[in-house]
């Protein structure tokens, strides 16, 4: 799984995107703390954050999911 990223404007004006492997997800409260710590350290201004999107794999129907009587996924309550 990918790490959250934060976008920082460095004191020299350069904008940098940094991965944050220390955190699994960033919420607004944690973001405010990161902004404050970065500003207090003189390392720039934190502009935004982005959490990775979860990846879901769609499940293809298995042969055992198909009703042998009607050929659909009726879960055994078909009248065929």
Buried (B, 14 or more C-beta within 10 A) or exposed (E): EEBBBBBBBEEEEEEEEEEBEEBEEBEEEBBEEBBEEBEEEEEBEBEEBEBEEEEEEEEEEEEEEEBEEEEEEEEEEEEE
